Amino acid sequence: MRHRTTPFAERMPMRRPITPDLLAAAARQSIRLAPQVLESWCCAVEAATDLDHVLVFDECVIGRPRPLLLEAAWHVRAVRRADARDEFGDLDEETDAPLTVPERVLRLMAEGQEAHHLRDGSVEIRRASRPVSYGRDDWLPLIHLTLTLERLAAELAGSIRIGSAAVIDARLPGEERGLWWAA
């Protein structure tokens, strides 16, 4: 079920509803890394969107409100539909692994006149987080926290903004899983 989208001017900053405590609880991880992950993730998104980039994730698209953002969200949904019908047989030439949703979207949109504004969101987040030093034992919790943050952003997409960027939920109708909240 799609929720009514809040006008952009009335959307709240992402850091208000998504706190480190909520992130840790939703990811079922300790609070120790959550503040740093939330801050680095939001800063990476803000930095990319300040450069007018549109970030493409598996379940959402983030960027300044403009037609390219809507086009990218449409392509994510189209790729997700095709993926659900198992229409893809292509593999990444370097890794022999299936292409991700963002990789497929970026390939589909590569010929567009504004393709240079599109970025794989997960790659941008990793690149921006590299200077932060984490121990080897932190890798799995970091992955869980980052993936949960992406899901939370998709879940709250119609109500939040990140800096001057809008978040669009690109999941298909019926895919909205909702998050399980524990008391």
Kinemage of the C-alpha trace (Angstrom):
@kinemage 1
@onewidth
@group {chain A} dominant
@subgroup {mainchain}
@vectorlist {calphas} color= white
{ca met a 1} P 0.000 0.000 0.000
{ca arg a 2} L 1.442 3.354 -1.048
{ca his a 3} L 1.319 6.136 1.479
{ca arg a 4} L 0.481 9.715 0.676
{ca thr a 5} L 3.619 11.693 -0.102
{ca thr a 6} L 4.299 14.811 1.944
{ca pro a 7} L 5.094 17.945 -0.100
{ca phe a 8} L 8.862 18.439 -0.242
{ca ala a 9} L 8.832 21.674 1.765
{ca glu a 10} L 7.076 19.887 4.635
{ca arg a 11} L 9.314 16.827 4.758
{ca met a 12} L 11.407 16.401 7.881
{ca pro a 13} L 15.167 15.865 7.891
{ca met a 14} L 16.033 12.147 7.879
{ca arg a 15} L 18.009 12.411 11.092
{ca arg a 16} L 14.863 13.345 13.045
{ca pro a 17} L 12.885 10.105 12.719
{ca ile a 18} L 15.910 7.867 12.130
{ca thr a 19} L 18.023 8.069 15.256
{ca pro a 20} L 21.063 5.945 16.102
{ca asp a 21} L 18.917 4.061 18.642
{ca leu a 22} L 16.250 3.279 16.045
{ca leu a 23} L 18.878 2.235 13.510
{ca ala a 24} L 20.598 -0.109 15.972
{ca ala a 25} L 17.293 -1.632 17.063
{ca ala a 26} L 16.003 -2.111 13.492
{ca ala a 27} L 19.320 -3.684 12.436
{ca arg a 28} L 19.472 -5.771 15.619
{ca gln a 29} L 22.980 -4.484 16.257
{ca ser a 30} L 24.676 -2.823 19.178
{ca ile a 31} L 24.383 0.945 19.435
{ca arg a 32} L 28.188 1.307 19.335
{ca leu a 33} L 28.514 1.843 15.554
{ca ala a 34} L 25.049 3.221 14.778
{ca pro a 35} L 25.770 6.960 15.360
{ca gln a 36} L 28.859 6.869 13.164
{ca val a 37} L 27.116 4.880 10.393
{ca leu a 38} L 24.081 7.186 10.386
{ca glu a 39} L 26.252 10.308 10.264
{ca ser a 40} L 28.619 9.045 7.543
{ca trp a 41} L 25.689 7.717 5.445
{ca cys a 42} L 23.760 11.002 5.633
{ca cys a 43} L 26.889 13.075 4.977
{ca ala a 44} L 27.776 10.951 1.933
{ca val a 45} L 24.269 11.342 0.519
{ca glu a 46} L 24.239 15.085 1.189
{ca ala a 47} L 27.658 15.537 -0.429
{ca ala a 48} L 26.628 13.599 -3.535
{ca thr a 49} L 23.280 15.357 -3.927
{ca asp a 50} L 24.905 18.755 -3.345
{ca leu a 51} L 26.927 17.935 -6.489
{ca asp a 52} L 23.560 17.316 -8.218
{ca his a 53} L 24.013 13.544 -8.328
{ca val a 54} L 21.073 11.161 -8.183
{ca leu a 55} L 21.804 8.087 -6.062
{ca val a 56} L 20.252 4.802 -7.153
{ca phe a 57} L 19.768 2.106 -4.500
{ca asp a 58} L 17.970 -1.250 -4.653
{ca glu a 59} L 14.774 0.085 -3.074
{ca cys a 60} L 14.936 3.874 -3.305
{ca val a 61} L 16.333 6.769 -5.286
{ca ile a 62} L 17.682 9.956 -3.692
{ca gly a 63} L 18.340 13.303 -5.333
{ca arg a 64} L 17.189 16.847 -5.793
{ca pro a 65} L 13.577 17.060 -6.930
{ca arg a 66} L 13.741 17.087 -10.730
{ca pro a 67} L 12.665 14.896 -13.663
{ca leu a 68} L 15.827 12.760 -13.629
{ca leu a 69} L 14.987 11.605 -10.090
{ca leu a 70} L 11.552 10.405 -11.214
{ca glu a 71} L 13.013 8.764 -14.314
{ca ala a 72} L 15.567 6.871 -12.209
{ca ala a 73} L 12.811 5.680 -9.844
{ca trp a 74} L 10.778 4.487 -12.841
{ca his a 75} L 13.790 2.531 -14.137
{ca val a 76} L 14.406 0.949 -10.715
{ca arg a 77} L 10.800 -0.264 -10.682
{ca ala a 78} L 11.113 -1.562 -14.261
{ca val a 79} L 14.291 -3.477 -13.381
{ca arg a 80} L 12.665 -4.872 -10.212
{ca arg a 81} L 9.648 -6.022 -12.281
{ca ala a 82} L 11.891 -7.700 -14.858
{ca asp a 83} L 13.982 -9.247 -12.078
{ca ala a 84} L 10.832 -10.667 -10.446
{ca arg a 85} L 9.945 -12.292 -13.794
{ca asp a 86} L 13.518 -13.665 -13.970
{ca glu a 87} L 14.177 -11.959 -17.303
{ca phe a 88} L 17.835 -11.227 -16.640
{ca gly a 89} L 20.587 -13.617 -17.519
{ca asp a 90} L 23.392 -11.088 -17.774
{ca leu a 91} L 26.435 -11.292 -15.552
{ca asp a 92} L 29.090 -8.780 -14.671
{ca glu a 93} L 32.059 -9.489 -16.943
{ca glu a 94} L 34.598 -8.999 -14.141
{ca thr a 95} L 33.007 -11.032 -11.344
{ca asp a 96} L 30.627 -13.446 -13.134
{ca ala a 97} L 28.009 -12.377 -10.576
{ca pro a 98} L 24.528 -11.135 -11.461
{ca leu a 99} L 24.273 -7.376 -11.896
{ca thr a 100} L 22.646 -5.428 -9.079
{ca val a 101} L 19.534 -3.298 -9.527
{ca pro a 102} L 21.567 -0.036 -9.524
{ca glu a 103} L 24.070 -1.461 -12.039
{ca arg a 104} L 21.247 -2.442 -14.396
{ca val a 105} L 19.547 0.946 -14.003
{ca leu a 106} L 22.783 2.805 -14.689
{ca arg a 107} L 23.329 0.726 -17.842
{ca leu a 108} L 19.775 1.371 -19.027
{ca met a 109} L 20.129 5.101 -18.452
{ca ala a 110} L 23.699 5.420 -19.752
{ca glu a 111} L 22.588 6.881 -23.092
{ca gly a 112} L 20.493 9.653 -21.539
{ca gln a 113} L 21.738 13.216 -21.735
{ca glu a 114} L 21.893 13.485 -17.938
{ca ala a 115} L 23.404 10.058 -17.238
{ca his a 116} L 26.503 11.738 -15.802
{ca his a 117} L 24.373 12.746 -12.787
{ca leu a 118} L 23.537 9.135 -11.868
{ca arg a 119} L 25.509 7.201 -9.247
{ca asp a 120} L 25.248 3.802 -7.578
{ca gly a 121} L 24.231 4.841 -4.061
{ca ser a 122} L 25.922 1.949 -2.276
{ca val a 123} L 29.218 2.650 -4.043
{ca glu a 124} L 29.019 6.340 -3.103
{ca ile a 125} L 28.373 5.468 0.548
{ca arg a 126} L 31.314 3.032 0.654
{ca arg a 127} L 33.612 5.551 -1.011
{ca ala a 128} L 32.657 8.270 1.470
{ca ser a 129} L 33.034 5.933 4.455
{ca arg a 130} L 36.520 4.695 3.545
{ca pro a 131} L 38.392 7.276 5.646
{ca val a 132} L 36.558 6.015 8.755
{ca ser a 133} L 38.558 3.224 10.330
{ca tyr a 134} L 36.659 0.118 11.345
{ca gly a 135} L 38.026 -3.125 12.690
{ca arg a 136} L 37.564 -6.447 10.935
{ca asp a 137} L 35.000 -7.475 13.570
{ca asp a 138} L 32.892 -4.446 12.617
{ca trp a 139} L 32.348 -5.405 8.957
{ca leu a 140} L 29.195 -7.513 9.361
{ca pro a 141} L 27.526 -5.090 11.804
{ca leu a 142} L 28.366 -2.254 9.377
{ca ile a 143} L 26.729 -4.120 6.508
{ca his a 144} L 23.612 -4.789 8.598
{ca leu a 145} L 23.426 -1.154 9.727
{ca thr a 146} L 23.911 0.220 6.212
{ca leu a 147} L 21.334 -2.086 4.616
{ca thr a 148} L 18.859 -1.292 7.394
{ca leu a 149} L 19.431 2.418 6.861
{ca glu a 150} L 18.619 2.021 3.160
{ca arg a 151} L 15.414 0.124 4.053
{ca leu a 152} L 14.434 2.771 6.603
{ca ala a 153} L 14.981 5.489 3.992
{ca ala a 154} L 12.747 3.613 1.530
{ca glu a 155} L 10.125 3.020 4.215
{ca leu a 156} L 9.982 6.720 5.169
{ca ala a 157} L 10.602 8.050 1.652
{ca gly a 158} L 7.445 10.100 1.305
{ca ser a 159} L 8.051 11.947 4.571
{ca ile a 160} L 11.780 12.670 4.756
{ca arg a 161} L 14.477 14.617 2.983
{ca ile a 162} L 18.253 14.446 3.212
{ca gly a 163} L 19.639 17.937 2.932
{ca ser a 164} L 18.120 19.338 -0.273
{ca ala a 165} L 17.364 15.868 -1.633
{ca ala a 166} L 14.124 13.945 -1.835
{ca val a 167} L 13.866 10.211 -1.242
{ca ile a 168} L 11.626 8.197 -3.570
{ca asp a 169} L 10.466 4.698 -2.664
{ca ala a 170} L 11.156 2.631 -5.804
{ca arg a 171} L 9.738 -0.656 -4.570
{ca leu a 172} L 6.878 -2.220 -6.479
{ca pro a 173} L 3.349 -2.228 -5.074
{ca gly a 174} L 3.104 -5.150 -2.693
{ca glu a 175} L 6.842 -5.163 -2.001
{ca glu a 176} L 6.576 -2.807 0.919
{ca arg a 177} L 7.519 -5.228 3.645
{ca gly a 178} L 7.327 -2.916 6.580
{ca leu a 179} L 9.798 -3.304 9.386
{ca trp a 180} L 9.193 -5.443 12.416
{ca trp a 181} L 9.433 -3.317 15.527
{ca ala a 182} L 10.092 -4.936 18.878
{ca ala a 183} L 9.137 -3.390 22.176
